[in-house]
């Protein structure tokens, strides 16, 4: 499986939204308690947001939802890395 391109059809996801998605991603992906209800809620909201952005893509240019999700996660991880290590 190939890795998603730099912006793999992420045009409808504004950069300012990546920050809020990154916060949600961080809450569920790096949770210390896998049974924390807040973790589950963050994942649910994250997935819902991604589905909403995916639905706004033009039909003729839609990648698979899995590719779109991976590309969003890559951008979230980059955002989190810049936030934690601003000089990088």
N, C-alpha and C positions, 0 to 999 in steps of 0.2 A: 504494500500500500504506500503510495507516495504521500509526502508531507504536503500540507496546504501551502499555497503560494502566499507571498507576503500579505496581501490584502484579500485573498480569495473571496471575491464577491461580498466584501463587507461594506460597500458603499452606503447602504442604508443605516449602518450603525455609526452614529456620530461619535467622535472621539470623546466627548464629555460623557457619553453613555458607557464607554468602556470602563471608566473609573468606577461607576456604580456597579457594573457587572463584575468587575475585578474584586470589589469588596464582597459581593455575594459569593463569588467563586472561592475566595480565600476562606470565608466562613465555613463552607462545607468541605472543601478539598483538604484543608489543613486543620480540621477540627480534631481535638484530642479525644473527644468523647463521641464515638460513632452512634450512640443512642440519644444524643442531645436533640430535643425537639426543634431547637433553633437551627441546628445544622440541617435537619430535614426540610424545614421551612425555607432556608436560604437556597437549598438545591432546587426546591420546587419553583421558587420565584425566578431563579436563574434560568431554568429550563423553559419556563413560560415566556420570559423575556426573549430568549433566543428564538423560540417558535414564532413569536410576534414579528421579530425582525426578519426571520426567514420568509414569512408570509408576504412581506413587503417587497421581496425581490421580484424583478421581472420574470415571468414564467419562462421565457426563452433563454434566460441566462442563469437559471437556478442550478447550483451544484447540489449534490446529495446533502441531505440534512446533516449527516455525520461529518462531512467535510466542512460545512459551514460552522458547525459546533466546534470542531477542532480548531478552525481558524480563529474563532472568537476566543477560545481558551488560550491560544498562543498569544493573542493580543492582551488578554487579561494577565497572563504570566509576565509579559514584558512590562506592563504597567506596574505590577507589583514589584518587580525587580528594580525598576527605576525609582519607585517610592522608597524601597528599603535601602537601596544603594544609589543615591542620586548622582554620584560622580561617574557611574558606569555608563 
